[in-house]
Amino acid sequence: QVQVAESGGGLAQPGGSLRLSCAASGRSFAPTVMAWYRQAPGKERELVARIIVSGHTEYGDSVKGRFTISRGNGDNTVYLQMSNLKLEDTAVYFCTMAAPGLPPRWGQGTQVTVTS
């Protein structure tokens, strides 16, 4: 059974930075799409960033130029470098990975709180 787990959330001040990590464990798993979503209280879950196996990346409009998604080298890990954080970035951040023929795997989420 493949499991996905996030780490690296926490508190940050406006203008600060945090780096989230996500790793998949379990049987052989070769995701072709890795993504970060977030959900703030009272709001719908939204795409933050996505990276596919070719290296192509996509970002939500609200994080473009501030967040960077990247994959680990040769392993099932994905990172989200968050810079110039804003109060509105406060949310639970979820990692998801998808491989052909398998349902997407979601982590439990990690809380990011931006507060002054």
Backbone as CSV, one residue per row, in Angstrom:
resi,resn,N_x,N_y,N_z,CA_x,CA_y,CA_z,C_x,C_y,C_z
1,GLN,0.840,-1.185,0.000,0.000,0.000,0.000,0.885,1.248,0.000
2,VAL,0.658,2.096,-0.977,1.437,3.318,-1.078,0.885,4.363,-0.120
3,GLN,1.768,4.985,0.600,1.375,6.063,1.493,2.175,7.313,1.156
4,VAL,1.510,8.449,1.312,2.127,9.736,1.039,2.072,10.556,2.317
5,ALA,3.183,11.186,2.666,3.227,11.947,3.906,3.949,13.271,3.699
6,GLU,3.326,14.326,4.217,3.923,15.662,4.137,4.671,15.987,5.426
7,SER,5.601,16.921,5.315,6.290,17.444,6.486,6.763,18.860,6.174
8,GLY,7.095,19.582,7.220,7.680,20.896,7.029,6.765,22.070,7.283
9,GLY,5.536,21.822,7.622,4.643,22.928,7.920,5.005,23.585,9.243
10,GLY,4.320,24.675,9.546,4.575,25.360,10.800,4.184,26.812,10.729
11,LEU,4.810,27.603,11.586,4.518,29.020,11.673,5.545,29.832,10.902
12,ALA,5.093,30.900,10.298,5.994,31.815,9.615,5.412,33.221,9.691
13,GLN,6.275,34.191,9.568,5.831,35.584,9.539,5.627,36.020,8.093
14,PRO,4.814,37.012,7.881,4.670,37.555,6.528,6.030,37.935,5.958
15,GLY,6.248,37.534,4.734,7.538,37.772,4.104,8.539,36.660,4.334
16,GLY,8.202,35.727,5.196,9.106,34.634,5.512,9.000,33.487,4.525
17,SER,9.706,32.401,4.858,9.768,31.245,3.976,9.556,29.952,4.759
18,LEU,9.044,28.977,4.059,8.937,27.620,4.574,9.154,26.660,3.422
19,ARG,9.614,25.469,3.744,9.787,24.442,2.721,9.027,23.204,3.163
20,LEU,8.127,22.774,2.315,7.365,21.561,2.564,7.976,20.404,1.791
21,SER,7.909,19.234,2.394,8.388,18.021,1.739,7.275,16.996,1.728
22,CYS,7.340,16.124,0.757,6.353,15.050,0.652,7.063,13.826,0.095
23,ALA,6.842,12.703,0.738,7.479,11.467,0.286,6.460,10.349,0.223
24,ALA,6.629,9.500,-0.766,5.775,8.317,-0.912,6.546,7.101,-0.440
25,SER,5.867,6.252,0.278,6.495,5.025,0.757,5.583,3.854,0.435
26,GLY,6.151,2.671,0.457,5.350,1.506,0.152,5.901,0.767,-1.051
27,ARG,5.053,0.020,-1.687,5.513,-0.797,-2.807,5.948,0.095,-3.965
28,SER,6.574,-0.489,-4.936,7.073,0.248,-6.077,6.005,1.174,-6.643
29,PHE,6.343,2.428,-6.741,5.374,3.452,-7.122,6.116,4.462,-7.971
30,ALA,5.602,4.723,-9.143,6.268,5.649,-10.061,5.287,6.741,-10.469
31,PRO,5.112,7.733,-9.617,4.155,8.784,-9.952,4.602,9.605,-11.146
32,THR,3.648,9.982,-11.959,3.942,10.834,-13.099,3.481,12.259,-12.861
33,VAL,2.653,12.430,-11.847,2.190,13.767,-11.486,2.287,13.899,-9.968
34,MET,2.867,14.990,-9.530,2.942,15.311,-8.113,2.426,16.729,-7.957
35,ALA,1.665,16.946,-6.910,1.057,18.262,-6.765,0.856,18.613,-5.303
36,TRP,0.747,19.896,-5.079,0.393,20.434,-3.771,-0.931,21.185,-3.915
37,TYR,-1.828,20.917,-2.990,-3.079,21.643,-2.872,-3.120,22.257,-1.474
38,ARG,-4.020,23.182,-1.298,-4.212,23.736,0.036,-5.685,24.033,0.262
39,GLN,-6.040,24.033,1.526,-7.416,24.342,1.893,-7.412,25.204,3.137
40,ALA,-7.942,26.392,2.988,-8.081,27.308,4.111,-9.457,27.124,4.732
41,PRO,-9.618,27.508,5.993,-10.926,27.350,6.652,-12.036,28.036,5.867
42,GLY,-13.095,27.289,5.627,-14.238,27.854,4.929,-14.080,27.987,3.436
43,LYS,-12.968,27.507,2.906,-12.729,27.619,1.472,-12.545,26.250,0.845
44,GLU,-12.694,26.201,-0.476,-12.491,24.949,-1.182,-10.993,24.669,-1.344
45,ARG,-10.690,23.392,-1.515,-9.310,23.014,-1.775,-8.894,23.561,-3.139
46,GLU,-7.693,24.131,-3.210,-7.235,24.718,-4.455,-5.844,24.222,-4.801
47,LEU,-5.572,24.201,-6.095,-4.258,23.801,-6.567,-3.240,24.883,-6.232
48,VAL,-2.119,24.464,-5.661,-1.023,25.380,-5.403,0.021,25.243,-6.513
49,ALA,0.448,24.013,-6.746,1.460,23.771,-7.772,1.426,22.309,-8.188
50,ARG,1.837,22.072,-9.431,1.847,20.721,-9.971,3.110,20.544,-10.790
51,ILE,3.684,19.351,-10.722,4.843,19.029,-11.552,4.624,17.653,-12.150
52,ILE,4.906,17.532,-13.441,4.742,16.237,-14.088,6.120,15.653,-14.397
53,VAL,6.126,14.409,-14.861,7.376,13.678,-14.992,8.351,14.351,-15.947
54,SER,7.836,15.107,-16.894,8.714,15.805,-17.841,9.422,16.990,-17.208
55,GLY,8.946,17.377,-16.028,9.493,18.557,-15.375,8.649,19.800,-15.528
56,HIS,7.626,19.709,-16.354,6.725,20.850,-16.543,6.007,21.164,-15.232
57,THR,5.919,22.440,-14.940,5.277,22.876,-13.706,4.123,23.835,-13.982
58,GLU,3.178,23.841,-13.075,2.049,24.767,-13.124,1.844,25.315,-11.722
59,TYR,1.370,26.556,-11.642,1.152,27.191,-10.353,-0.203,27.882,-10.318
60,GLY,-0.780,27.907,-9.125,-1.968,28.706,-8.941,-1.607,30.179,-9.056
61,ASP,-2.535,30.973,-9.513,-2.251,32.391,-9.755,-1.765,33.103,-8.490
62,SER,-2.287,32.721,-7.352,-1.975,33.436,-6.121,-0.560,33.164,-5.605
63,VAL,0.104,32.151,-6.140,1.442,31.812,-5.629,2.533,31.976,-6.681
64,LYS,2.169,32.298,-7.887,3.168,32.450,-8.954,4.224,33.481,-8.560
65,GLY,5.469,33.088,-8.773,6.573,33.990,-8.447,7.025,33.921,-7.001
66,ARG,6.258,33.223,-6.183,6.627,33.114,-4.753,6.926,31.678,-4.337
67,PHE,6.232,30.726,-4.925,6.396,29.315,-4.578,7.085,28.575,-5.722
68,THR,7.847,27.549,-5.353,8.522,26.718,-6.348,8.345,25.257,-5.988
69,ILE,7.857,24.485,-6.942,7.716,23.048,-6.745,8.879,22.345,-7.431
70,SER,9.357,21.286,-6.804,10.457,20.530,-7.400,10.367,19.080,-6.962
71,ARG,10.998,18.226,-7.742,11.022,16.799,-7.436,12.394,16.415,-6.912
72,GLY,12.412,15.400,-6.071,13.675,14.861,-5.639,14.347,14.113,-6.782
73,ASN,15.617,13.825,-6.624,16.366,13.130,-7.665,16.200,11.626,-7.522
74,GLY,15.432,11.042,-8.422,15.332,9.591,-8.460,14.511,8.958,-7.358
75,ASP,13.811,9.772,-6.578,12.974,9.177,-5.546,11.598,9.831,-5.570
76,ASN,10.707,9.249,-4.875,9.334,9.734,-4.894,9.133,10.818,-3.852
77,THR,9.837,11.906,-4.060,9.666,13.037,-3.170,9.378,14.290,-3.978
78,VAL,8.653,15.175,-3.366,8.349,16.457,-3.993,8.425,17.529,-2.914
79,TYR,8.874,18.694,-3.320,9.064,19.781,-2.384,8.274,21.004,-2.830
80,LEU,7.971,21.834,-1.858,7.350,23.109,-2.159,8.098,24.178,-1.364
81,GLN,8.872,24.975,-2.063,9.563,26.094,-1.435,8.652,27.306,-1.484
82,MET,8.305,27.814,-0.316,7.385,28.937,-0.229,8.137,30.157,0.282
83,SER,8.114,31.208,-0.477,8.809,32.439,-0.098,7.836,33.604,-0.118
84,ASN,8.264,34.687,0.528,7.418,35.876,0.593,5.995,35.510,1.018
85,LEU,5.903,34.763,2.080,4.604,34.272,2.534,3.690,35.424,2.927
86,LYS,2.412,35.202,2.699,1.384,36.175,3.024,0.390,35.556,3.999
87,LEU,-0.329,36.418,4.686,-1.327,35.920,5.641,-2.293,34.956,4.965
88,GLU,-2.642,35.260,3.726,-3.622,34.437,3.019,-3.073,33.090,2.556
89,ASP,-1.794,32.834,2.799,-1.244,31.512,2.507,-1.542,30.514,3.627
90,THR,-2.097,31.000,4.717,-2.444,30.121,5.825,-3.472,29.094,5.367
91,ALA,-3.140,27.823,5.559,-4.009,26.740,5.099,-3.384,25.411,5.497
92,VAL,-4.151,24.366,5.309,-3.594,23.020,5.368,-3.136,22.670,3.963
93,TYR,-1.897,22.250,3.843,-1.311,21.924,2.548,-1.268,20.403,2.395
94,PHE,-1.788,19.956,1.254,-1.865,18.527,0.962,-0.986,18.192,-0.235
95,CYS,-0.339,17.070,-0.127,0.447,16.543,-1.240,-0.349,15.409,-1.885
96,THR,-0.257,15.318,-3.183,-0.882,14.209,-3.890,0.030,13.733,-4.999
97,MET,0.012,12.435,-5.220,0.816,11.843,-6.273,-0.068,10.879,-7.063
98,ALA,0.131,10.864,-8.352,-0.668,10.014,-9.217,0.233,9.244,-10.168
99,ALA,-0.082,7.973,-10.328,0.631,7.115,-11.272,-0.384,6.495,-12.222
100,PRO,0.013,6.185,-13.440,-0.927,5.623,-14.416,-1.607,4.366,-13.898
101,GLY,-2.913,4.324,-14.036,-3.663,3.133,-13.657,-3.953,2.998,-12.181
102,LEU,-3.506,3.968,-11.393,-3.736,3.896,-9.951,-4.472,5.143,-9.478
103,PRO,-5.283,5.011,-8.452,-5.947,6.205,-7.922,-4.918,7.133,-7.281
104,PRO,-5.161,8.432,-7.318,-4.225,9.374,-6.679,-4.096,9.088,-5.197
105,ARG,-2.896,9.302,-4.698,-2.628,9.143,-3.269,-2.525,10.529,-2.631
106,TRP,-3.184,10.691,-1.515,-3.175,11.966,-0.799,-2.549,11.794,0.583
107,GLY,-1.800,12.806,0.994,-1.314,12.821,2.353,-2.370,13.369,3.299
108,GLN,-2.034,13.372,4.583,-2.973,13.844,5.602,-2.984,15.363,5.719
109,GLY,-1.983,15.993,5.159,-1.931,17.445,5.200,-0.998,17.956,6.288
110,THR,-0.466,19.141,6.057,0.384,19.794,7.039,-0.038,21.259,7.146
111,GLN,-0.136,21.742,8.366,-0.642,23.093,8.595,0.460,24.122,8.372
112,VAL,0.128,25.130,7.617,0.995,26.292,7.444,0.230,27.507,7.959
113,THR,0.821,28.195,8.910,0.184,29.375,9.487,1.118,30.558,9.341
114,VAL,0.633,31.575,8.664,1.405,32.807,8.491,0.764,33.857,9.378
115,THR,1.524,34.338,10.330,0.975,35.271,11.295,2.041,36.271,11.731
116,SER,1.598,37.479,11.995,2.519,38.497,12.477,2.470,38.570,14.001
